[in-house]
Amino acid sequence: MQTVEKIGQQAKQASQIVSQLSLADRNEILKAMATALTANQSTIIAANQEDLANAQDLTGPMKNRLTLDAQTIAGIAESLAAVADLADPLAGPYENWDHPTGFKIIKKTVPLGVVAMVYEARPNVTVDAAALTFKSGNAVILRGGKEAIHSNIALAMVLRQVLVDHNLDPDIIQLIEDTSHESVNELLHMRQYIDVLIPRGSGKFIDFVVTNATVPVIETGAGNTHIFVDESADQDQALEVIHNAKTQKPAVCNSAEKLLIHQAIAAEFLPKIADKLIAAGVELRGDEAVCALDSRIKLATAADWDTEYNDLIMAIKVISDTAEAISWVNTHTTHHSETILSQNPANVASFMNLVDAAVVYQNVSSRFTDGFEFGFGAEIGISTQKLHARGPMGLPALTTIKYEVFGDGQIRQ
């Protein structure tokens, strides 16, 4: 097993190779990788079965995210091939202008260099990250969680073999097989090799990375996502949006975790939404006002309001007005996705303008916070910070700029 430092050194060297590949070469290799994943699905599924056998402590939704079968692999391969059809994020035309002394300045788009991905029990991220970093001309270091290690090794081997088959350095894509905490700690401090690190996982995991890393980090993913049902909401529509946002895929960061209901409609609306969510297997927790209205709902703790469940659990609170809803959301948000269900233009405008989140919705399920759904073709993650990138990050988020200056002996007076 190679050391983390050695992997960093190899990635830095390989980044010089991948950055010089033509668009045609990058696309050809991506399509070959998609074909190779399908061709090797039996090996990948066997490795995944080993991970599933060891995943007794994972919740049902998290096990679903870990599972790879023929249909899942076909979908991953299809998504990988689709990356080849996306526009080149490195292509011009570039901005350019002439300095008064005669030299030319070109603002060029270039790869970041070496991207490190640290993530938990999500083997699809192994392929997604490799595809997107490769398309944007970067080398990548992948460090997945122990729950998916056998799956990740199998997937990485397939992708690396395609690079070898095309006479390229396989270290353009590398996987850290050491799943100890020490390997993460070392990765977080390799500024000499890594240009940016992107964590994906639970809020607690992302907070650890952000707090401890000296490598530049793009904070992503944690989703303590709220839905506020205003008194003017179309209640039939609200029932469907909330049900979808909570139950369609509960283990993802854009799944709704908290429900705020205006006090004017709470007595009428709460039993209807509780019936719908409980029928879908959702465990409901609420404040005292909620529990007084529906005895099926157990009292929430203080910790509930800041917990990203990633499971079929939802906490509900009665809110006095839109101003209180905005204040509550801004106090407990992870700055991911927040929703107002309302037909009142003034309330919607206040919520949209004042809620501090990467994506704010009116009358739309938060499950749409996704690079594919936003028309980017793919995403490397969903940034919840404000610098460099925010919201779903497509290929352009994996690039930076370089100023190239061409002159003829000019000196500054």
HELIX and SHEET records of a PDB file:
HELIX    1   1 VAL A    4  VAL A   18  1                                  15    
HELIX    2   2 LEU A   23  ALA A   39  1                                  17    
HELIX    3   3 GLN A   41  ALA A   53  1                                  13    
HELIX    4   4 GLY A   60  LEU A   66  1                                   7    
HELIX    5   5 ALA A   70  ALA A   84  1                                  15    
HELIX    6   6 PRO A  123  LYS A  135  1                                  13    
HELIX    7   7 LYS A  146  ALA A  148  5                                   3    
HELIX    8   8 ILE A  149  ASP A  165  1                                  17    
HELIX    9   9 PRO A  170  ILE A  172  5                                   3    
HELIX   10  10 HIS A  181  LEU A  187  1                                   7    
HELIX   11  11 GLY A  203  ASN A  212  1                                  10    
HELIX   12  12 GLN A  235  THR A  247  1                                  13    
HELIX   13  13 ALA A  266  ALA A  279  1                                  14    
HELIX   14  14 GLU A  288  LEU A  293  1                                   6    
HELIX   15  15 ALA A  302  ASP A  306  5                                   5    
HELIX   16  16 THR A  322  HIS A  332  1                                  11    
HELIX   17  17 PRO A  345  LEU A  354  1                                  10    
HELIX   18  18 SER A  366  PHE A  368  5                                   3    
HELIX   19  19 LEU A  395  LEU A  398  5                                   4    
SHEET    1   A 3 GLU A  95  ASP A  98  0                                        
SHEET    2   A 3 LYS A 104  PRO A 111 -1                                        
SHEET    3   A 3 THR A 399  PHE A 406 -1                                        
SHEET    1   B 4 ILE A 173  LEU A 175  0                                        
SHEET    2   B 4 ALA A 139  ARG A 143  1                                        
SHEET    3   B 4 VAL A 114  TYR A 119  1                                        
SHEET    4   B 4 VAL A 196  ARG A 200  1                                        
SHEET    1   C 7 LYS A 298  LEU A 299  0                                        
SHEET    2   C 7 GLU A 283  GLY A 286  1                                        
SHEET    3   C 7 ILE A 313  ILE A 319  1                                        
SHEET    4   C 7 ALA A 256  HIS A 262  1                                        
SHEET    5   C 7 THR A 225  VAL A 229  1                                        
SHEET    6   C 7 SER A 337  LEU A 341  1                                        
SHEET    7   C 7 VAL A 359  GLN A 362  1                                        
SHEET    1   D 2 GLY A 381  SER A 383  0                                        
SHEET    2   D 2 GLY A 391  MET A 393 -1                                        
END                                                                             
